[in-house]
Structure formats: C-alpha cells, structure tokens
Amino acid sequence: MKNSVFLSIVVLMIMGCSQSKLSDYHVAGVSRPVISLNGTWHINPDPPDEYWKQKIINKGWKTIQVPGEAMMQGFPIEHDQPFAYKKQIEIPADYEGKRILLRFDGVYSYARVWVNGQYVRDHHGGFTRWECDLTPFAEPGEKALLTVEVTDRSDQISYASGYAKHPIGGILRDVNLMAMPQNCPDEVKIETDLDDNYRHAMLIVSGKMNRDPDQGEIRISLYNEAGDKISLDDESLEIKDKRFNIENQIENPVKWDAEHPNLYSLYLSYFEEEELKWQKEYRVGFREIERKGNQLLVNGKPVKLRGANRHDIHPLLGRVSAPEYERKDVVLAKEANMNFIRTSHYPPTENFLELCDQHGIYVESETAVCFVGTHRMGTYKPGDSQDSLAFRDRYLKQMQEMVKDHMNHPSVILWSTGNESSFGSNFKDCYDWVKQYDPTRPVIFSYPGNVPDSVRAYDILSMHYPGISGNMNQRGIVTRSFGHEEMPVLFDEWAHVPCYNKSTVKEDPNVRNFWGRSLDTMWTGVYKADGGLGGAIWGMIDETFMLPLDLSNAQKWLDRADPTLIPGEFAGKTIGYGEWGIIDTWRRKKPEFWNTKKAYSPVKILRTRIKNYVEGEPISLPVYNRFDHTNLNELEIKQTYKKEEKRLESPDIEPGNRGLITLDIDDWNGSEPVILEILRNNRLIDKYAIRLTSEEESAEKDIARGNIRVEETNSRLTIVCGDNTRITFDKNTGLLSEIQNSAEGAFPLIGPYINLRTKGETGTYYSNNRINTYCNDWKLKEFNYRKKSKLVSVNIKGEYDGDFPVAYKILVDSDGSISIQYQLENIPREYIREMGIKFKLTDEVDSLLWERDAYWSIYPENHLSSRKGKAPLYAGEQKIYRREPDKPWNMDAKSFFYHGTEDEKIDEQLTHIAKSTKEQIRRYSLLRDDREVFSVRGKTDVNCRLARTNGELMLFANNRSDYVNLSWGNYQRNILPDERFTDSIMLK
C-alpha cells in the first residue's frame, strides 16, 4: 500500500512541475493554453478488436500512471504486440476558434492516435516531441476520448528496450493539451553571433508562420536577469512572408558559459490589428561555439569537458525523466564539479535542458540511434539499418525533431548523430541536414573509425574507453596521450564505473573508491593534452529497474537479459546493466561521487603535506586553476584550524595558470590538519586537508610490558600476557583459536589461514573475470614453540591442497601484540586479487574503527574510504524493495540488483561501509559494545576487510590486493607474484 501511495505522490509532483513550466505561454482569449494530461489513464495490454471505436472502458482496462513504463507498473507487455491507452478529457470552451493540439514529449516506440474513434496520426521514436492536430476531431466545451496504441517494436533504431534489458514501451514523457491561434510563429530559431572580439553580439530571431499571413506583426523584447529592458533597434516586423527574420546588435551582453550561466529573457509576440494573439518567453544565453583546429572554443576560449553519461531513469516508473529527479541530477552534476552531460542514447526533455541552461552544464544532445550494425542482441532486428531506405525517414525525422526542439538552448553545444554504430547513408543524411539547419554547433558520431576517409560526417572525434595512458586505436582512429593533432577528441565514454565484475562489487564495495584514481589520472591527462577535449564517465545514474514482484512475465526478461549470463546471476526481479552510476536511482551519493568531485575539481592544490614547517613563516601552497572562464579571485577560500575559521585572500590566477594560496596560521603544532574549503556562491568546489608530514606517523601509545607465560595441554597451547590477555592455539590445527582478557571475556579468533586469490579466465559477462581461490584445505605438518623472557615464538608448518607449502612464525609479545610472519610457496603466475591471511571471527563484534592513509587528503564524514572512521557492522534501518531508502548508500546491506529482491536482514548482512576494504591501514579495530576487542596494525602496508558468508564472519588482512577485473581502461595494479612470497601482519 505504501508503494502505491508513494507512486501517486510522485505522479502528482510530475503533473505539477509540467504544468508550471509552461506558465509563460500566452494565447489570447484562453485561460489555460497548456493543460497537463499527466496522471491516471487506462491501459489494456491485450485490447479487443477495433478498441479505438469503443467509448466504454470495460473491466479489461486498468489504471496506469502517465508518464511511466507499462512493465514497471505491472503490465506484462511484449515486443511487437500493441497495447492501448485511453483517457477521457474535457476540451475547454475557450478553445473555440483555436487550433487544438495534443503534444506528446515521448512515446516508446511506435504510436497511433485516435480521438473519438477517428484516426489522427502515427509516430516512430520514443524520445522526441510530436503533436497531433485535434481541431477536426474535438469540439470545444465537450469531452473527447483519446486512444493511443503503443507498440514496443523490436526493429527500433534506438535499441532503447534492448539497452534496458526489458520492453520499456509506454508513454514515457509529458502529455499536454494545447490551444494555438490559427496563425503564430513556429520553428523559432534564436542565434547569438558574437563579433571577432567576442564582445558584442548579433541577436538573430527567425522562424516561420503556421500559414501564409493575411496580416500581422512580430515583436520582440529583451530583458536582462535584473529585469531591465534592453534597447533594440528593430523590435517589430510586419509579416509579409511566411518566414521572418529580425536582427539586432546587442552591445556587450553578459556572456553565457557553464561557469557563468547568465540568461536573458526574450519575449516573442504575435499581433493582429494591435491585438496580442500569442506570446512565448525564451531564455537566451549569449555564447558562441567554434571548432578551431583541434580545440573547441566557447566565446573564444578553449574549454575542457568533464562530465558523465546520463540515462533517464525513475526508481519506480522506469525510463522516465521526472522533473524533481531532473533537478536533482543537474544540481548533483554541478556539485560533482561536472560541466558536461552526454544525453546517452536519446534526446533529453525540454525541462532538463532548461535546468542545464540555468545552472551551467554543457550538453551533447544525442539522437536516439544506438548499436546499429554493432552490439545488438539478436532479438532486436534488423541491426544493420544504416543504409536502408526503409529506415531513412525514421533517422531523419527523429534527428529533425530533436534539433528543432533543442535549437535555442545555450547549454547544447554538440549534436550527436548516434552511438557506437556502423556508418551508412542514413547517418550521412542526418549530418548534412544538421549542418544545413544549424551551422552554429559541431556534430559528433561514434564510432568515427567506421566513417570512410572520403566522407565528412563528424566535426569532433568520439572515442570510447581509453586506458589511463590515453593511447588507443579504435577502429583506425589513433590518439596519443589523450590528444589528437587534427581535431578535438572527446572521450564521451570513459572511466566505466564498476558494475559487471559482480563478485567483486558484491564482496568489496571499496572497488568503487579505488576506481577514483582512474578518473583522476584520465582527467589530469586530458586536461594537459593538445587536442584532448574531455571525457564523460559511464555512467551517472545506476541502470537498474526494480520490476514489480507481481509482474507475470518478469522471469522471461531476466532470463533473456543476456544469454551468456552465469546461471542464477539475477537473484530477484531487478533488471538492467547494473549499478554503473556515481549515484543510485534514488539519487543517493555512492562512493564514486566524492571521487568524481575530487578528480574533476577545477581548483587543484598540488601539495597537501608540508615538510620543514617553521613557526611564524608563511605557508604557501601551489594551486592550479583548471577552470575555463573563471579567475580564482572570483572564489571564496575558507581556512579552518582547531575550529577557528578565517577567510583567505583569493589569488589572482587566470584559467589554465598556476599560483599560490597562502595560509593564515601562526602556531601550527601538527596535531590536526588545516582544512581549506574553496567555494563559489556558498557551493563547495573542493576541500583539502593540509597536514604536517610528522602527523602521518601516528604515534603508538606506550603499553607497559608485563610478564608472559605458557599453559599447555594435549590439545591447547595458551600464552598468558600480563594479567589480562590469553592467546590460545589449537595444537591439532596449529592455528589460533581464541583470545581472551578479563574485561571482554573469550573471543573466538580462528586462523591464520592463507588468503590467495587471483584473476582467472574471463567470465561470460563483459569484464566479469572469474576469481581463482587457492589454499582451501589446510594440513598441519609441524607445530612447536619457544619462550623467551618477554616473547613466545610459535612455529607452524603445513600445506594447502597438497600443493602450497606454508610456514608461519607467530611472535606473541608480553604486551599482547601478535606478529604473524608467513611464507607461501608454489604461487601460480597469475595477477593477484588478494594475498594475505584471514581469520574466522565471532559474531559478537558489532562495529569497526579504522585509521588509514588515503588517495585524497580528505573525505566526507562516513565515506566508506575516509581516513578515519567508525561504523556499525550491520544496518540499523531496513531497506525494502521498491521503497525509497531512509539512509545513506553506505549503510545499505544489500543491492536488489546483485543480491535479490528480498528485504534486508538488518542483523545478518554487513553494510557496505563495514565490508569494504580499508586500504593502507594504520589501525583496523573490531569493537564490541563500543570497546576494542582487537585490531590489525600497519604502516599503510596492509589492507583489511570483513565478509560474512553462511553465517560466518571473516576478517581478511592482505599485504597485496588489487581489483583485477575492473577493466574498461581503468587503473589496475596488475601484480604478478614470484613463486615464493613472504610478509607479515601485526595484531594487537
């Protein structure tokens, strides 16, 4: 019941946002020229014959929310099988004498429309705006019955259902009823042509009238953000031809770029005999896009694009881009220091682009063409439509609909004619049409290596998934160090977020933090590269669809998601490519989010550790300005030390240059770091912790050394340290079995076992390499000990699986510390996933405390990879399927995609933050009732993690670890071991 209530609230929010955003639209004599039809409709997955003629909606029709996928709302649709919607609407009486339009912003994928049983039109394509003229079929002041037939066709050039791993068919975007005058402007184009000095601008407003004019006048007015009217030389034009064009010189307008999203309001009005018939407001950004050689210029300055690929996705409605989530996405993108979004692999909504205009995001608007002749599953045919005349109209019309609707958004700086496809004449026709209709923007196509050298079909190179060196050869196109000599190269898919290496993602969420150094390396490389335009993370939002539990055909699509899947890969009813986002579908920040913010930071402090500090002398930090249009003196810099805040002087450093930030501190004793925050309009750009080098050496408190003695039976060896600690070995296995002190009592600690895991053969699902696990069956060969005055040395020899000889030397000190030295032989020559030791633990521990070194100088509180942290092992609040979680992502204990659709078990499953590896530890402590039971100690050379399988808690302490199946060009350590390995772990 709660899910249905929440869904209703979501739909009401969608309706409200859609209605308000068109309130600036005026039609004479009409009180509501735009009426949202979002909300409750009726649907029939298996409609009867000639259902469009039926006025009565009988029991075969169920209610559904629009916009929204049919399957995500429990309706088991199939490819190429039509299903139908109906909705009864009221045509307002004041629509009399007007053209009555029905506007769809996106119906996937093939639609036919009837009004009152009369056929109106059809449409191919699921993500562009199209209209039906209802004037001949509907009477103002009366009711009208809309019927929409939808077919999710398997031959769609968009491949959008194949991409989602299930049929996404349905009315996916807004539906509006609109009144229009019989004549008014259409196909309005607003261009801002800057002069050679990028100072003054020619404002060009052009378009066409709906019909040949009898009389009428076009007027324009322009206002700045303060509401002041801008004087224009030509404010009006008497309509004499069907097409119109008005040009005005604007003196030094405030320019628009992603760092300064300055917008003007332009009102375009149509009058007949001095009576206002129609008016619409447009938001105008004065900016100019140019490609010069291997650079892309915005307002004459080279830009670098740091971004992500974004799919429309709603956690309950599916492939739907609801206004509240669109706003969250744009705000989160800015917070993550992005200035670019690629709208893969279909056009965005009008509302999304308005938000990008307002907040300052560059956009690559991509037409809905994907995997033509390349990566399609066989279900979706024909896959090779690139040269087919039968498909040419679909290619062109969808491209034209996208460009005409998005033409006037300053945020759109690139058009894309398709994703990862084989080239053909249909792509060439789209390119030629775009260049003729809109010569102001460059065009991109992937894969450009499929385009013959003699054909011009792109202006910017699109390359996907470079390695961290930036050297790649993709279908004959070569880049070196992220650059290209002849034209800008945009890696508009790179740094793939971990998702396919399912076993690793499930067992160790730290792989998501480890990924951050890949992005940092790539962005640093492309920023320096001649001809390197930028990159876009794949992807921004998780690609998971929580299908309803009662959906009857769900298993069919789960089984067909990929025929090469490992049996049982999908444990529940959540489908999709996986959790490839830096945020989840609810828009909670994942570990990758902070890594993106840091890697993409436009303010790079180049030194965060200070050596040879002298009290009273100034401390200056080198800083790199990686903005495109912003001097650092436009920012605020806040310094915090021992809770005292100060504002620092922002240095005068132009984009692309380096300089110094000087700290204001007199007495720095190094006991805690100095925190620097760089802000813009109170929004955090970046944050750094500046430390003295000495602080990195965490001092160990002296512990009084006491006596040590040995107690021995036939089966047990117990070492008693001081008055409190008892460390017991099982002489049958040679391993530790228990630790005990007077305060905490007995604590099972069974081990050490060797932990040796390596990269095995490539799995059947993208980068999902299997992990080989060795050293499973331990056999004791020799056990003895030797006691010294303050130390007991336990020597253990044995072998695993009959193939891996192991020798342990365990030193127990009188202060209770345990040094475990181990030597392993016959190690296979395979890349290391983990190498170290592991222990079985008691379930009585309930929390974790750690201190570590880290890649970034600072992390948010409770980030799973923060430098210091404390976290419970188990979730305090339960996560429930298809219900919005009321907790941060780190405190989840499961993924409905990877672990199945059962609700969380809060006392049995470790949280993400608890089970993730803590790398480079100094201290890793397990606690019970807020008291430390024992810890692993290191000098940033040990990595620790927890796991709970089959009801058993395990501690892994590794001297070597890597994420060997991260793949997709991402950074990996790629450790190849010698045949013999020796190292040690310290317990306290």
Secondary structure, DSSP 8 states (H G I E B T S, - for coil): -HHHHHHHHHHHHHHHHHHHHTTT-EETT-S-SEEE--EEEEEESS--TTGGG--S--TT-EEEEESS-SGGGT----TT--EEEEEEEE--GGGTTSEEEEEES-EESEEEEEETTEEEEEEE-SSS-EEEE-TTT--TTSEEEEEEEEE--TT-TT-HHHHHTS---EE-S-EEEEEE-SS-EEEEEEEEEE-TTSSSEEEEEEEEESS--SS-EEEEEEE-TTS-EE--S--EEE--SSEEEEEEEESS--BEETTEE--EEEEEEEEETTEEEEEEEEEE-B--EEEETTEEEETTEE--EEEEE----BTTTBS---HHHHHHHHHHHHHTT--EEE-TTS---HHHHHHHHHHT-EEEEE-S-B-TTSS--TTS--S--TT-HHHHHHHHHHHHHHHHHHTT-TTEEEEE--BS----HHHHHHHHHHHHH-TTS-EEES-GGGS-TT----SEEEEE---TT--EEETTEEEBTTB-SSS-EEEEEES--S-S-HHHHHH-TTHHHHTHHHHHHHHHHHHHSTTEEEEEES-SB-EEEE--TT-TTHHHHHHHS-TTS-TT---SSEEEEE--SSB-TT--B-HHHHHHHHHT-SEEES--EE-S--TTS-EEEEEEE--SS--GGGSEEEEEETTEEEEE------TT-EEEEEE--S---SSS-EEEEEEETTEEEEEEEEEEGGGGS----------EEEEE-SSEEEEEETTTEEEEEETTTTEEEEEEETTTEEEEEEEEEEEEEEE-S--SSTT---EEEE--SEEEEEEEEEE-SSEEEEEEEEEETTTEEEEEEEEEETTS-EEEEEEE-S--SS-EEEEEEEEEE-TT--EEEEEE--SSS---TT-TT-SEEEEESB-SS---TTS--SS-GGG----TTTS-SS---TTTSB-HHHHS-B-SEEEEEEEETTEEEEEEE-SS--EEEEEEETTEEEEEEEEEE--TT--TT---------SSEEEEEEE-
